[in-house]
Amino acid sequence: MTVALRRRTFLVGLGSFAAYSNALAAPEPTIPERQWELLKRMLNGNVLRPNDDAYLKAALPDNLRYKDNLPQGIAQVSDANQVAQCIAWARSNNVHPIMRAGGHSYAGYSTTRGLLIDLKKMRKASYSKQNQTVTIDSGVLNQDVYDFLSANDLFMTHGRCPYVGAAGFLLGGGIGFSMRNLGISSDAMTGTDLVRTDGKLISGGAGSDLLWATRGGGGGSFGVSTSFTLKVEQAPAKAAVFVLYWTKPDPKELLGRMMPLFESMPKEFGSKINVFARRNPDPSKPK
């Protein structure tokens, strides 16, 4: 029997499988010191171990719920070839490598007790005026994207947190302030480069199965994404930004009025609402 499968349906199912597999993953084996020395030689010394001064800062994820799930070693890669070397090393040592760009995964998918492949040194970005596209490495942070686009008078749907990595942002879909107007960022993806689990470097362009499957929701399950190419727009001549604060005790009145109002806004309007718990100035008194 042949079943027609939509991309979104496929990705939802794949995400569920990935989460299930992660939950059942066996504990990582202890890797002999001689193997870490081998990896250091392969990467020109760019490997951090728990006794190194810079280790803890590099090891801690943004979500401190997973602060105790620390790697045995961190490979700080600078290009796709080094990623491929790490994959080959991990296979030979029977360890599951985990990738990290920004380390913001709410589910802790960028943490491990084995090998952490840190992509933060992969920060290149380029612009093709002919194709009206930008190509960014997977270790680029949102802040880098803001700066690069601004310097070239360009814009696209980008993330809301400056320190989220491009790989996690795009593979998770890519929501941002311009998505009502331009769509989510993964919709703008026209190409991607990836290192497969066998260490082979492959590319996926328009019409390819790889691009189809990668554009939002796959979570990097097909290998290690090393770069992305995305369509961009010329920045508008004028833009306005407003920050409004509501200080009354109960936000229900505000939210009740604002939510229907947002539905009638033009597609160029982007917004974000934060609701914070009130701090009790005197903990001895009830709220």
N, C-alpha and C positions, 0 to 999 in steps of 0.2 A: 504494500500500500504506500502511495506517495502522498505526503502531507505538505501543503503550502505553508511556509513558515515565515512570519514577519520578523524583521530584525529585532524589534523591541521584545517580542515574545521569546525569541531565542536567547536574548541577553538576560532577561529576567530568570529564565530557567538555569542558565549558566551561572549567574550570580549565586543562586540558591545552592547549586552543586559545589561551587568554590567554597562557600561558607561552611557547608557540611564537611567537605574534605579537610578544611583547616581545623575544624573542631576535633576531628578524629586523628589528626596528625600525631605520629609517634614522637617521643622526646628525641631531641637531636643527640647524636653520639658525641662523645668527647674526642676532639680531633687532636692527634699527636702534635707536639711542638715542632717536629721536623717538617710537618706539612705546612704549618703556618710560616716557617722560614722559607719554604719553597714558594709559597704565594707572595711573600714579601719580595723575593727576587724577581718573580714574574711581573710585579707591579712597581718595580723600582723603589721599593721601600714604603709604598703608600698603603700600609696595613696597620691598623691600630689594635692593640691588645689591652686587656684590662689594667695592666701595670703602666701603661703609657699615660702621660699627663693629660693629653688631649682626648683620651678615650671617653670619659664620662659625658663630656659636653656633646660629643658626637653620637653617643649611644642612646641618650635619653630622648624619647619621643616627645612630641608636643603634648600629647594626652598622657598625663602622669598616672593615669589609672594603670598603665602598663610599664611603670618605672622599674619593676623588678624583672621584667622580661628582657634581659640584656644579652647581647650576642657574645660569643666567644672571641670573635674578631670582626673588624670592620674594614672592608676593602673600599678605599676612596678612589674610584675609577675616574678617568678623564676623557675616555672615548669608547666607542662601540667595541673596538678590538679588545680593550681591557675587560669589558663586560663579558665578551666571549671567553676570555681566559679564565675569568672567575667561574663561569658556568661549567667549563671543562674541569676545573679544579674541584668544584662542588660535586660533580658526578663521580669523580674518582675517589672522593672521600665519603660518598654516600650521605651527603648532607643537603638539605633543602635550602637554597639561597633565597633570601628575602631582599627586595629592593626598597629603597627609600629616597624620596626627593625632599618633600617638606616634613614628612613624619606626622601628618595631621590625621591619619586614619582613625575614625571614631571606633572602628571595630578592632583596632590593633594589628591590622594586616601588615604594617610596616615594622613590626617587631619580631624578634626571633632569639633563640638561645644557640643558634648555629652561626652561619655566615650572613652578615648584613652587607649588601652592596650599596654603598652610599653614592648617589648620583649627583651630589651638589656641585662637583667640579665641572660637570657637563653643562655649561652655561652660555653656549654660543647662540646667537640669533642673527638672522639675515633677512633682507627684504628684496623681493623680486618685483620691480615696478611693472615689468612687462606682464607678469601673471597676476599681479595684485595679490600676492601671497607673502606670508612670513613663514620662515622655518626656524623652529626653536628646539634646542636640546631638551631632553626630559628632565634635567636638573634645574632648568630655569624656574625661578620663583615668580609668583604673580607680580611682585614689585619690579622685577627685571622686565616683565612684559609691559607694565605701565610705562616705565622709563623709555623703553625701546620704541613703543608705539607713539608716545608723545613726541619724541625727537624726530619722528618721520611724519608727523601730522596724520596718524592713522588711528583707527579704533576697531574694536571687535568686542564680543561678549567675553569679559574676563572675570575672574573671581573677585570675591569681596574681602578676602583676607590676604594681606601682602605677602605672607610667608608660606602659603600653600604652594607645593610643587606642581609644575605643568603636567607631569605624568598622571598623578593621582587626580588632578582636577579634570583633565580631558577624558581619561578612561572612565571616570565616574559620571560623565555627561557634560559638566561644565556650565553651571548656572551663574548668572551675574546680572548686573543692573541693566544691560542692554538686551536681555533675552526676549523681551516682549517685541522688540523691534527687529532684531537680527536672528533670533533663535538661540538655542544653547550652543556652546562653543564646539562641541563634537559635530554638530551639523555643518560647521564651516571647515571641517577637516578634509583635505584633498589628498593627503598622502602621509605615510608613516614608515619609519624604519624600525626593525625589531631584530633581536637576537633570539633565535629559537632555543629550545631546551637541548638540542644537539650541538649548540654553539655556532650554527650557521647564521650569517647576517642576511636578512631578506628585506625587501621593500614592497609596500602595497600602495598603488596609485588608484586613480579613479576607476571604478568598475571592478576592482579586485575583491576577492573574498576576504582577504585580510583587512582591508579598509572597512568593508561592510561590517565585519564582526567587531572591529576595534572601536568604532565610533560611539563610545558611551556605554558604560555598564559592564564591560567585560572584566575590568579590574586587573588587566595585565595577564590574564590567564593563558595567553597564547605564547608567552615568552617575555623578554624584557624590551619594552619600547624605549628606543634611544633618541628618536626625534619625531617631530610632527610638523606638517605643512598645513597652513590654514589660510582661508580667504579673509581678507581684511577690507575695511572701508576707509575712504577718506574722512578725516575728522570734520564734523560740522564747524562752521565758522563761529557759531555761538552755542554755548551750553550753560545751563544754570544748575546750581547745587544748593539745596536747602537742608538744614539740620534743625529739626523742631523737637522741643522737649515738652513733655506733658508731666507735670509734677503732682497732680491730684492723686489721692491715695488709691482710687479704684480705676483701673484702665478700661473697664468694661464699656463705659460711656464712649470713650474715644474710639475703641476698636469697633464698637457697634456702628459708629458713623463712618469711620474711615474705610472699612472693608467694602461696603457697597460702592463708595465713592471711587475706589481704585478700579473697580470693574468698568467704570465709564471713562477712565482716563485714556488718552491717545496712546498708540503703541510705542511712541518714543519715551514715554514716562517709565522710569524705573524707580524702585523703592525698596527699602528695607526697614522693618520694624523690630526694635529690641524692647522686650519687656523685662525689667529687672525686679527682683524681690526687694522690698523695703528693708532697710537696715534699722534694727531697733536700737536707738541711742542708749537706752538703759536696759540691759539684759535682765535686771531684777524685776522689771515691770512687764506685765503681759502686753502683747502687741495689740 
